Each structure stands twice: as structure tokens, then as C-alpha cells.
Amino acid sequence: MNDDEFVFLLQKATQNDKSAIYEIIKLYEKLIIKNSFVNGKFDEDCKAYIESNLINAIRKFKIIWKKCQVLGFSFVFIYRTDKKTRDSRTLTNTFYN
């Protein structure tokens, strides 16, 4: 999956598209499983907890996609907005051709 496809998938997921959220979870499934071990044993509750937190985090993302026509570069800003404090943080800003 290239960057454009991932950004599009993430945009759909932030709009609560269940299939897009499922695809993102599948993309990170190995990492989720790797971090779901407690005392050396796989813990299904821990896996569910990680997936739940991932879904909640995705729902807070705001994505701004811009393309600079003159230089031919694209860049993506992904923000996480905290609704309680209305604080926005830039999680990433990626430049590529």
C-alpha cells in the first residue's frame, strides 16, 4: 500500500467507515498481537484493549492533504484533536514526490 492509498484509507476511517477501520486494524495486526502478551502469554483482552484504543484514536484524527502544483511535491498533515481541551497536535507532516 502506497502513501496515497493509506491516507485515503485513513480519511475514510476518520469518517467512521467500518471497512476502512477494519483494514487499518488488519494492517497492524502483527504489531497488535506482538504487544498483546502479558507475562509471556497472549492475552485476548489486551488485544481487544489495543484495538479499541486504536479505533478511538483514529476517530480523533483530522487529515489535511495538500499538493503543491509548482514543485510537484505532496504533503500530508495528520492532526489529532482532543475534544475536551480543543488541543490539536501535528502527528506527522510527510513530504514526498
C-alpha positions as CSV (number, residue, x, y, z in Angstrom):
1,M,0.0,0.0,0.0
2,N,1.5,3.3,-1.0
3,D,1.2,6.6,0.9
4,D,-1.8,7.9,-1.1
5,E,-3.8,4.8,-0.6
6,F,-3.1,4.8,3.2
7,V,-4.1,8.5,3.5
8,F,-7.3,7.7,1.6
9,L,-8.0,4.7,3.9
10,L,-7.3,6.8,7.0
11,Q,-9.6,9.6,5.7
12,K,-12.4,7.0,5.3
13,A,-11.7,5.6,8.7
14,T,-11.9,9.0,10.4
15,Q,-15.4,9.3,8.8
16,N,-16.3,6.1,10.7
17,D,-16.2,3.8,7.7
18,K,-16.2,0.4,9.4
19,S,-14.5,-1.4,6.5
20,A,-11.6,1.2,6.4
21,I,-11.2,0.8,10.2
22,Y,-11.1,-3.0,9.8
23,E,-8.4,-2.6,7.0
24,I,-6.2,-0.5,9.3
25,I,-6.5,-3.0,12.1
26,K,-5.6,-5.8,9.7
27,L,-2.5,-3.7,8.5
28,Y,-1.3,-3.5,12.1
29,E,-2.5,-6.9,13.3
30,K,1.0,-8.4,13.7
31,L,2.1,-5.4,15.8
32,I,-1.1,-5.6,17.8
33,I,-0.6,-9.3,18.5
34,K,3.1,-8.7,19.4
35,N,2.1,-6.2,22.0
36,S,-0.8,-8.3,23.4
37,F,1.4,-10.6,25.5
38,V,1.2,-10.3,29.3
39,N,3.8,-12.3,31.4
40,G,4.8,-14.2,28.2
41,K,1.2,-15.3,27.4
42,F,-1.1,-14.0,24.7
43,D,-3.9,-12.0,26.3
44,E,-7.1,-11.6,24.2
45,D,-8.4,-8.9,26.5
46,C,-5.2,-6.9,25.9
47,K,-5.6,-7.3,22.2
48,A,-9.2,-6.0,22.4
49,Y,-8.0,-3.1,24.5
50,I,-5.3,-2.1,22.0
51,E,-7.8,-2.4,19.1
52,S,-10.4,-0.3,21.0
53,N,-7.8,2.4,21.7
54,L,-6.7,2.4,18.0
55,I,-10.3,2.9,16.9
56,N,-10.8,5.7,19.3
57,A,-7.6,7.4,18.2
58,I,-8.5,7.1,14.5
59,R,-11.8,8.8,15.2
60,K,-9.9,11.8,16.6
61,F,-7.6,12.3,13.5
62,K,-8.1,15.3,11.2
63,I,-6.3,14.9,7.9
64,I,-5.3,17.7,5.6
65,W,-4.0,16.6,2.2
66,K,-2.3,19.3,0.1
67,K,-0.5,19.0,-3.2
68,C,2.0,21.7,-4.3
69,Q,1.4,22.0,-8.1
70,V,4.5,24.1,-8.8
71,L,7.1,21.9,-7.2
72,G,5.4,18.6,-7.7
73,F,5.6,17.6,-4.0
74,S,2.8,16.3,-1.9
75,F,2.5,16.7,1.8
76,V,0.1,15.3,4.4
77,F,-0.7,16.8,7.8
78,I,-2.4,14.5,10.2
79,Y,-3.8,16.1,13.4
80,R,-5.2,14.6,16.5
81,T,-7.8,16.8,18.1
82,D,-8.7,16.4,21.8
83,K,-12.3,17.4,22.1
84,K,-12.1,18.2,25.8
85,T,-9.3,20.7,25.6
86,R,-9.7,21.5,21.8
87,D,-6.0,21.0,21.6
88,S,-4.6,20.0,18.1
89,R,-1.3,18.4,17.6
90,T,0.5,17.6,14.4
91,L,1.3,13.9,14.4
92,T,3.1,13.9,11.1
93,N,3.8,16.0,8.1
94,T,5.2,14.0,5.3
95,F,6.7,15.3,2.1
96,Y,7.3,13.1,-0.9
97,N,7.3,13.2,-4.7
